Amino acid sequence: MDHLPSDPAILVSSVNMLLRDEEFDTLEALCYSFGTEPQQLEDYLVKYGFVYSNEQRQFRPIGYDSKV
């Protein structure tokens, strides 16, 4: 993959896969490799209902971790 996808669903899937499969240790390392800023990626995905969990090292749907 030469660049990150622009489709939000594919982007979340791709980023989570790269982090899960330990291609990258951190979101910052992944973003640096693809020439983007972590905050820029987080800001883009929050518009589509995803937030980054440092604990889980993945993007998750907003509200996924909230207690009901």
N, C-alpha and C positions, 0 to 999 in steps of 0.2 A: 504494500500500500504506500503510494507516494504522497498522498495527502489525505486529510480527514474528510469524510463524506459531509455533505451539507444537509441531507435529510435528517431531521432530529432523531427518528427511531433508529435509523441505521448508524448514526453517529454514536448514540448511547450504547448500542450493542457493540460497536467496534471498540470504543474506548474501554468499556467494561471487560471485553475479551482480552485486550492487550494488557490491562492491569491484572486480570485474574490469572492469565497464563504466564505472568511474571516477565513479559517482554520489557516492562518498565516498572521500576520500583515505586514511583510516585507519579501523581498527575502532572506535577511540574516537569519531570523528566520527559514524559510523553509529549506534553505541549511544546517543550523546547525542541524536541526532535522533529515536530511537524510545523515549527515556525509560528506558533500562536501562544498567546498568554493564557495561563490558567483562568484568570478572572474573566477574560473574554469568552472562553468556552463555557464557564459556569453561568455567566450572564445570558448567553445565547440559549442554553438549555433550560434555564429557569422559566423562560417565556413559554416553553413547551411542557412544563410540568415536571421537570426533573431537578433534583438538588444533589450535590456531591456529598457523600458520607466519608469523612476521613477514616472513621473507625472500620467501615466495611471496604474501603478503597474502591468505591463504585458509585455511579449515578443511580439514584433511586427515585421513584415517583414521589412527588411532594405529598407528605402525610403518611407515607408507608410505615414509618417508625413511630407514629404517634399512638399513644394509648387511648383506647376508647372507653 
